[in-house]
Amino acid sequence: MGIVIGTNEPEVVWNAFRFGNTSLKANHEVKVFLINKGVEIEEIKDEKYNAKEQSDLFIENKGQILACGTCLESREKEGSKVCPISTMKDLLKLVEESDKVLTFG
């Protein structure tokens, strides 16, 4: 399953990763691709919708995260564990290999 996150809105990102974690626990393979403002995930600070906690759990549960390199570059950001630099070819591969793709934001 592929999940594309294109926003930095705390509640949306939190729910996207909650869904990803639920899917991993149900033995689905899940990849997340961060695009647009989604690459700003590490800057989300919200006590009610703790996106960092959910994304860390996603990584612990063996989910894979990819992040648009151009989107990171345009924000003068470098890749990281949560936002590893990826390309449109990686997004295309995610779409081609996934039985379902969900988009958030």
Backbone as JSON Lines, residues from 0, in Angstrom:
{"i":0,"aa":"M","n":[0.85,-1.16,0.0],"ca":[0.0,0.0,0.0],"c":[0.9,1.23,0.0]}
{"i":1,"aa":"G","n":[0.51,2.24,-0.75],"ca":[1.24,3.49,-0.77],"c":[0.41,4.6,-0.16]}
{"i":2,"aa":"I","n":[1.07,5.44,0.63],"ca":[0.42,6.61,1.22],"c":[1.23,7.83,0.81]}
{"i":3,"aa":"V","n":[0.57,8.8,0.21],"ca":[1.21,10.04,-0.19],"c":[0.7,11.15,0.72]}
{"i":4,"aa":"I","n":[1.63,11.83,1.39],"ca":[1.28,12.92,2.3],"c":[1.82,14.22,1.72]}
{"i":5,"aa":"G","n":[0.92,15.17,1.45],"ca":[1.32,16.43,0.83],"c":[0.99,17.65,1.66]}
{"i":6,"aa":"T","n":[0.9,17.49,2.97],"ca":[0.56,18.61,3.85],"c":[1.38,18.53,5.13]}
{"i":7,"aa":"N","n":[1.45,19.65,5.82],"ca":[2.08,19.68,7.14],"c":[1.04,19.95,8.22]}
{"i":8,"aa":"E","n":[-0.23,19.78,7.88],"ca":[-1.32,19.99,8.84],"c":[-1.27,18.85,9.87]}
{"i":9,"aa":"P","n":[-1.08,19.19,11.15],"ca":[-0.86,18.17,12.18],"c":[-1.88,17.03,12.21]}
{"i":10,"aa":"E","n":[-3.16,17.34,12.21],"ca":[-4.17,16.29,12.32],"c":[-4.15,15.35,11.11]}
{"i":11,"aa":"V","n":[-3.96,15.91,9.93],"ca":[-3.95,15.09,8.71],"c":[-2.74,14.15,8.7]}
{"i":12,"aa":"V","n":[-1.57,14.69,9.01],"ca":[-0.35,13.88,9.03],"c":[-0.44,12.81,10.12]}
{"i":13,"aa":"W","n":[-0.93,13.19,11.28],"ca":[-1.12,12.26,12.4],"c":[-2.02,11.1,11.99]}
{"i":14,"aa":"N","n":[-3.15,11.4,11.36],"ca":[-4.08,10.36,10.92],"c":[-3.5,9.5,9.81]}
{"i":15,"aa":"A","n":[-2.74,10.09,8.9],"ca":[-2.12,9.32,7.82],"c":[-1.17,8.27,8.4]}
{"i":16,"aa":"F","n":[-0.35,8.68,9.36],"ca":[0.58,7.72,9.97],"c":[-0.14,6.74,10.89]}
{"i":17,"aa":"R","n":[-1.2,7.15,11.54],"ca":[-2.0,6.21,12.34],"c":[-2.54,5.11,11.44]}
{"i":18,"aa":"F","n":[-3.05,5.52,10.26],"ca":[-3.56,4.53,9.31],"c":[-2.42,3.62,8.83]}
{"i":19,"aa":"G","n":[-1.28,4.22,8.54],"ca":[-0.12,3.42,8.13],"c":[0.28,2.41,9.19]}
{"i":20,"aa":"N","n":[0.28,2.83,10.44],"ca":[0.63,1.92,11.54],"c":[-0.4,0.81,11.7]}
{"i":21,"aa":"T","n":[-1.67,1.15,11.56],"ca":[-2.73,0.14,11.62],"c":[-2.55,-0.88,10.5]}
{"i":22,"aa":"S","n":[-2.2,-0.4,9.32],"ca":[-1.99,-1.29,8.17],"c":[-0.79,-2.2,8.37]}
{"i":23,"aa":"L","n":[0.29,-1.65,8.92],"ca":[1.47,-2.48,9.19],"c":[1.15,-3.58,10.2]}
{"i":24,"aa":"K","n":[0.39,-3.22,11.22],"ca":[0.02,-4.22,12.25],"c":[-0.88,-5.31,11.67]}
{"i":25,"aa":"A","n":[-1.57,-5.0,10.57],"ca":[-2.42,-5.99,9.89],"c":[-1.63,-6.72,8.8]}
{"i":26,"aa":"N","n":[-0.31,-6.63,8.88],"ca":[0.62,-7.34,7.98],"c":[0.61,-6.86,6.54]}
{"i":27,"aa":"H","n":[0.28,-5.59,6.32],"ca":[0.4,-5.0,4.99],"c":[1.78,-4.34,4.87]}
{"i":28,"aa":"E","n":[2.32,-4.36,3.68],"ca":[3.54,-3.6,3.41],"c":[3.09,-2.17,3.09]}
{"i":29,"aa":"V","n":[3.72,-1.19,3.74],"ca":[3.29,0.2,3.56],"c":[4.51,1.08,3.32]}
{"i":30,"aa":"K","n":[4.39,1.94,2.3],"ca":[5.39,2.96,2.03],"c":[4.7,4.31,2.03]}
{"i":31,"aa":"V","n":[5.36,5.3,2.61],"ca":[4.85,6.67,2.64],"c":[5.77,7.53,1.79]}
{"i":32,"aa":"F","n":[5.17,8.37,0.94],"ca":[5.95,9.34,0.17],"c":[5.52,10.72,0.61]}
{"i":33,"aa":"L","n":[6.48,11.52,1.1],"ca":[6.22,12.9,1.52],"c":[6.51,13.83,0.35]}
{"i":34,"aa":"I","n":[5.55,14.68,0.04],"ca":[5.69,15.61,-1.08],"c":[5.1,16.96,-0.66]}
{"i":35,"aa":"N","n":[5.45,18.0,-1.38],"ca":[4.98,19.36,-1.06],"c":[5.3,19.67,0.4]}
{"i":36,"aa":"K","n":[4.34,20.22,1.13],"ca":[4.58,20.57,2.53],"c":[4.73,19.35,3.43]}
{"i":37,"aa":"G","n":[4.45,18.18,2.9],"ca":[4.63,16.95,3.67],"c":[6.06,16.74,4.13]}
{"i":38,"aa":"V","n":[7.03,17.28,3.37],"ca":[8.44,17.13,3.75],"c":[8.79,17.95,4.99]}
{"i":39,"aa":"E","n":[7.85,18.77,5.46],"ca":[8.07,19.59,6.66],"c":[7.64,18.85,7.93]}
{"i":40,"aa":"I","n":[7.43,17.56,7.84],"ca":[6.89,16.76,8.95],"c":[7.67,16.93,10.25]}
{"i":41,"aa":"E","n":[8.99,17.04,10.16],"ca":[9.8,17.12,11.38],"c":[9.6,18.43,12.13]}
{"i":42,"aa":"E","n":[8.98,19.4,11.5],"ca":[8.74,20.7,12.14],"c":[7.36,20.79,12.79]}
{"i":43,"aa":"I","n":[6.55,19.76,12.64],"ca":[5.2,19.79,13.21],"c":[5.29,19.65,14.72]}
{"i":44,"aa":"K","n":[4.76,20.63,15.41],"ca":[4.73,20.61,16.88],"c":[3.28,20.78,17.3]}
{"i":45,"aa":"D","n":[2.67,19.72,17.76],"ca":[1.28,19.77,18.18],"c":[1.07,18.7,19.24]}
{"i":46,"aa":"E","n":[0.66,19.1,20.43],"ca":[0.49,18.14,21.53],"c":[-0.68,17.19,21.27]}
{"i":47,"aa":"K","n":[-1.76,17.7,20.72],"ca":[-2.95,16.87,20.5],"c":[-2.73,15.87,19.36]}
{"i":48,"aa":"Y","n":[-2.11,16.33,18.28],"ca":[-1.87,15.49,17.11],"c":[-0.36,15.32,16.94]}
{"i":49,"aa":"N","n":[0.21,14.39,17.68],"ca":[1.65,14.2,17.73],"c":[2.11,13.36,16.53]}
{"i":50,"aa":"A","n":[2.35,14.05,15.43],"ca":[2.76,13.38,14.19],"c":[4.12,12.71,14.34]}
{"i":51,"aa":"K","n":[5.02,13.32,15.11],"ca":[6.34,12.74,15.3],"c":[6.25,11.38,15.97]}
{"i":52,"aa":"E","n":[5.42,11.27,16.98],"ca":[5.24,10.0,17.67],"c":[4.75,8.92,16.7]}
{"i":53,"aa":"Q","n":[3.78,9.28,15.85],"ca":[3.23,8.31,14.89],"c":[4.24,7.96,13.8]}
{"i":54,"aa":"S","n":[5.0,8.95,13.32],"ca":[5.99,8.65,12.27],"c":[7.13,7.8,12.83]}
{"i":55,"aa":"D","n":[7.53,8.06,14.08],"ca":[8.57,7.24,14.72],"c":[8.08,5.8,14.87]}
{"i":56,"aa":"L","n":[6.83,5.63,15.28],"ca":[6.24,4.3,15.42],"c":[6.18,3.59,14.06]}
{"i":57,"aa":"F","n":[5.86,4.35,13.01],"ca":[5.81,3.8,11.66],"c":[7.18,3.24,11.26]}
{"i":58,"aa":"I","n":[8.23,3.98,11.54],"ca":[9.58,3.53,11.23],"c":[9.94,2.3,12.07]}
{"i":59,"aa":"E","n":[9.6,2.33,13.36],"ca":[9.86,1.19,14.25],"c":[9.15,-0.07,13.76]}
{"i":60,"aa":"N","n":[7.96,0.11,13.19],"ca":[7.15,-1.01,12.7],"c":[7.57,-1.47,11.31]}
{"i":61,"aa":"K","n":[8.7,-0.95,10.82],"ca":[9.29,-1.34,9.53],"c":[8.57,-0.75,8.32]}
{"i":62,"aa":"G","n":[7.87,0.36,8.52],"ca":[7.32,1.1,7.39],"c":[8.43,1.88,6.72]}
{"i":63,"aa":"Q","n":[8.29,2.14,5.44],"ca":[9.31,2.88,4.71],"c":[8.79,4.27,4.36]}
{"i":64,"aa":"I","n":[9.64,5.28,4.59],"ca":[9.29,6.66,4.25],"c":[10.25,7.14,3.17]}
{"i":65,"aa":"L","n":[9.69,7.81,2.17],"ca":[10.44,8.46,1.11],"c":[10.03,9.93,1.09]}
{"i":66,"aa":"A","n":[10.92,10.8,0.65],"ca":[10.59,12.22,0.62],"c":[11.11,12.86,-0.67]}
{"i":67,"aa":"C","n":[10.3,13.71,-1.26],"ca":[10.64,14.39,-2.5],"c":[11.9,15.25,-2.31]}
{"i":68,"aa":"G","n":[12.95,14.88,-3.02],"ca":[14.2,15.62,-2.92],"c":[14.09,17.06,-3.38]}
{"i":69,"aa":"T","n":[13.34,17.3,-4.45],"ca":[13.15,18.66,-4.95],"c":[12.4,19.51,-3.93]}
{"i":70,"aa":"C","n":[11.4,18.91,-3.27],"ca":[10.64,19.64,-2.25],"c":[11.53,19.98,-1.06]}
{"i":71,"aa":"L","n":[12.41,19.06,-0.67],"ca":[13.35,19.33,0.41],"c":[14.31,20.44,0.01]}
{"i":72,"aa":"E","n":[14.85,20.33,-1.2],"ca":[15.82,21.31,-1.69],"c":[15.21,22.71,-1.76]}
{"i":73,"aa":"S","n":[13.97,22.81,-2.21],"ca":[13.33,24.13,-2.33],"c":[13.1,24.77,-0.97]}
{"i":74,"aa":"R","n":[13.13,23.96,0.09],"ca":[12.98,24.47,1.46],"c":[14.32,24.53,2.18]}
{"i":75,"aa":"E","n":[15.4,24.34,1.41],"ca":[16.76,24.35,1.93],"c":[16.94,23.35,3.07]}
{"i":76,"aa":"K","n":[16.37,22.16,2.88],"ca":[16.47,21.09,3.87],"c":[17.3,19.94,3.3]}
{"i":77,"aa":"E","n":[17.91,19.2,4.21],"ca":[18.64,18.01,3.82],"c":[17.81,16.78,4.16]}
{"i":78,"aa":"G","n":[18.16,15.67,3.6],"ca":[17.47,14.43,3.92],"c":[17.75,14.01,5.36]}
{"i":79,"aa":"S","n":[16.9,13.16,5.9],"ca":[17.05,12.66,7.26],"c":[16.42,11.27,7.34]}
{"i":80,"aa":"K","n":[16.43,10.69,8.52],"ca":[15.81,9.37,8.72],"c":[14.32,9.42,8.39]}
{"i":81,"aa":"V","n":[13.67,10.5,8.78],"ca":[12.24,10.66,8.53],"c":[11.99,11.16,7.11]}
{"i":82,"aa":"C","n":[12.9,11.93,6.57],"ca":[12.75,12.49,5.22],"c":[13.94,12.11,4.33]}
{"i":83,"aa":"P","n":[14.07,10.84,3.99],"ca":[15.18,10.45,3.11],"c":[14.93,10.95,1.68]}
{"i":84,"aa":"I","n":[15.97,11.5,1.09],"ca":[15.84,12.1,-0.25],"c":[15.46,11.03,-1.27]}
{"i":85,"aa":"S","n":[14.39,11.3,-1.99],"ca":[13.88,10.4,-3.02],"c":[13.51,11.22,-4.25]}
{"i":86,"aa":"T","n":[13.04,10.54,-5.29],"ca":[12.76,11.2,-6.56],"c":[11.35,10.86,-7.05]}
{"i":87,"aa":"M","n":[10.97,11.5,-8.14],"ca":[9.69,11.18,-8.78],"c":[9.69,9.74,-9.29]}
{"i":88,"aa":"K","n":[10.86,9.23,-9.67],"ca":[10.95,7.83,-10.09],"c":[10.59,6.91,-8.93]}
{"i":89,"aa":"D","n":[11.0,7.3,-7.72],"ca":[10.65,6.5,-6.54],"c":[9.15,6.55,-6.28]}
{"i":90,"aa":"L","n":[8.55,7.72,-6.48],"ca":[7.09,7.84,-6.32],"c":[6.37,6.99,-7.37]}
{"i":91,"aa":"L","n":[6.84,7.05,-8.6],"ca":[6.25,6.23,-9.66],"c":[6.34,4.74,-9.31]}
{"i":92,"aa":"K","n":[7.49,4.31,-8.82],"ca":[7.67,2.91,-8.43],"c":[6.71,2.54,-7.3]}
{"i":93,"aa":"L","n":[6.53,3.44,-6.34],"ca":[5.59,3.2,-5.24],"c":[4.19,2.99,-5.8]}
{"i":94,"aa":"V","n":[3.77,3.85,-6.73],"ca":[2.43,3.74,-7.32],"c":[2.31,2.44,-8.11]}
{"i":95,"aa":"E","n":[3.31,2.12,-8.91],"ca":[3.26,0.91,-9.74],"c":[3.22,-0.37,-8.9]}
{"i":96,"aa":"E","n":[3.93,-0.38,-7.79],"ca":[4.04,-1.59,-6.97],"c":[2.91,-1.74,-5.96]}
{"i":97,"aa":"S","n":[2.18,-0.68,-5.69],"ca":[1.15,-0.72,-4.65],"c":[-0.19,-1.18,-5.21]}
{"i":98,"aa":"D","n":[-0.9,-1.99,-4.43],"ca":[-2.24,-2.38,-4.85],"c":[-3.22,-1.24,-4.63]}
{"i":99,"aa":"K","n":[-2.91,-0.37,-3.68],"ca":[-3.74,0.81,-3.41],"c":[-2.83,1.97,-3.05]}
{"i":100,"aa":"V","n":[-3.25,3.19,-3.42],"ca":[-2.52,4.4,-3.05],"c":[-3.52,5.38,-2.47]}
{"i":101,"aa":"L","n":[-3.23,5.86,-1.27],"ca":[-4.08,6.86,-0.62],"c":[-3.31,8.16,-0.54]}
{"i":102,"aa":"T","n":[-4.01,9.27,-0.71],"ca":[-3.36,10.57,-0.58],"c":[-4.0,11.33,0.58]}
{"i":103,"aa":"F","n":[-3.16,12.01,1.34],"ca":[-3.59,12.85,2.45],"c":[-3.02,14.24,2.2]}
{"i":104,"aa":"G","n":[-3.91,15.21,2.1],"ca":[-3.5,16.61,1.93],"c":[-3.11,16.91,0.53]}
